[in-house]
Amino acid sequence: MALTLSQEVLQSSLQNIPQKIRKIFISKTTLRALALALIWSPTEIIVAITVDSTGISYLSLLPWLFHYCDFP
């Protein structure tokens, strides 16, 4: 549902751009978002289990998470 909605919003927002470029942009943007969601979701579960089982504050783990994330 969210995927369809986001593509419809992009389609309507990018009406002034040629169709070929618009399709390439929408497909790359969608695939990038899905890849990030697939990577982040298991990481989020691992962090939640670690915080729950060790009792360590999430805020104390946050700097480590940012340190080891590979942001572009």
PADOPA-573943 format. One record per residue (C-alpha): residue number from 0; x, y, z; residue in three letters. Coordinates in nm, 4 decimals, padded with zeros to 6 digits, m for minus. Layout:
N
[NUM,[X,Y,Z],"ALA"] ...
end
This chain:
72
[0,[00.0000,00.0000,00.0000],"MET"] [1,[00.2709,00.2501,00.0969],"ALA"] [2,[00.4703,00.1591,m00.2117],"LEU"] [3,[00.1786,00.2268,m00.4434],"THR"] [4,[00.0945,00.5507,m00.2664],"LEU"] [5,[00.4509,00.6802,m00.2810],"SER"] [6,[00.4792,00.5999,m00.6517],"GLN"] [7,[00.1505,00.7779,m00.7230],"GLU"] [8,[00.2715,01.0855,m00.5341],"VAL"] [9,[00.5984,01.0840,m00.7272],"LEU"] [10,[00.4143,01.0407,m01.0572],"GLN"] [11,[00.1906,01.3394,m00.9898],"SER"] [12,[00.4740,01.5528,m00.8510],"SER"] [13,[00.7030,01.4900,m01.1470],"LEU"] [14,[00.4556,01.5569,m01.4290],"GLN"] [15,[00.6772,01.8284,m01.5810],"ASN"] [16,[00.9738,01.5916,m01.6252],"ILE"] [17,[00.9993,01.3743,m01.9392],"PRO"] [18,[00.8450,01.0288,m01.8932],"GLN"] [19,[01.1670,00.8304,m01.9460],"LYS"] [20,[01.3593,01.0292,m01.6828],"ILE"] [21,[01.0589,01.0188,m01.4473],"ARG"] [22,[01.0358,00.6371,m01.4684],"LYS"] [23,[01.4092,00.5945,m01.4070],"ILE"] [24,[01.3994,00.8297,m01.1075],"PHE"] [25,[01.0939,00.6613,m00.9526],"ILE"] [26,[01.2337,00.3094,m00.9960],"SER"] [27,[01.5750,00.3995,m00.8502],"LYS"] [28,[01.4197,00.5881,m00.5597],"THR"] [29,[01.1800,00.3041,m00.4829],"THR"] [30,[01.4500,00.0364,m00.4984],"LEU"] [31,[01.6832,00.2417,m00.2801],"ARG"] [32,[01.4122,00.2868,m00.0159],"ALA"] [33,[01.3243,m00.0837,m00.0183],"LEU"] [34,[01.6897,m00.1837,00.0136],"ALA"] [35,[01.7332,00.0481,00.3099],"LEU"] [36,[01.4198,m00.0893,00.4758],"ALA"] [37,[01.5379,m00.4480,00.4272],"LEU"] [38,[01.8750,m00.3688,00.5808],"ILE"] [39,[01.7469,m00.1558,00.8675],"TRP"] [40,[01.4583,m00.3778,00.9804],"SER"] [41,[01.6735,m00.6713,01.1058],"PRO"] [42,[01.9184,m00.4251,01.2625],"THR"] [43,[01.6360,m00.2581,01.4503],"GLU"] [44,[01.5219,m00.5928,01.5895],"ILE"] [45,[01.8754,m00.6816,01.7027],"ILE"] [46,[01.9157,m00.3449,01.8750],"VAL"] [47,[01.5783,m00.3828,02.0482],"ALA"] [48,[01.6670,m00.7310,02.1760],"ILE"] [49,[02.0079,m00.6092,02.2963],"THR"] [50,[01.8591,m00.3135,02.4814],"VAL"] [51,[01.5929,m00.5339,02.6403],"ASP"] [52,[01.8235,m00.8183,02.7432],"SER"] [53,[02.1152,m00.6089,02.8726],"THR"] [54,[01.9219,m00.3201,03.0234],"GLY"] [55,[02.1565,m00.0704,02.8568],"ILE"] [56,[01.9950,00.2592,02.7643],"SER"] [57,[01.9213,00.3040,02.3952],"TYR"] [58,[02.0689,00.6530,02.4135],"LEU"] [59,[02.4025,00.5102,02.5262],"SER"] [60,[02.4040,00.2777,02.2214],"LEU"] [61,[02.3047,00.5500,01.9759],"LEU"] [62,[02.6557,00.6941,01.9228],"PRO"] [63,[02.7858,00.3430,01.8473],"TRP"] [64,[02.5069,00.2836,01.5980],"LEU"] [65,[02.5863,00.6066,01.4152],"PHE"] [66,[02.9568,00.5257,01.4236],"HIS"] [67,[02.9145,00.1884,01.2552],"TYR"] [68,[02.6487,00.2960,01.0038],"CYS"] [69,[02.7847,00.3591,00.6592],"ASP"] [70,[02.6030,00.6757,00.5598],"PHE"] [71,[02.6658,00.7950,00.2038],"PRO"] 
end
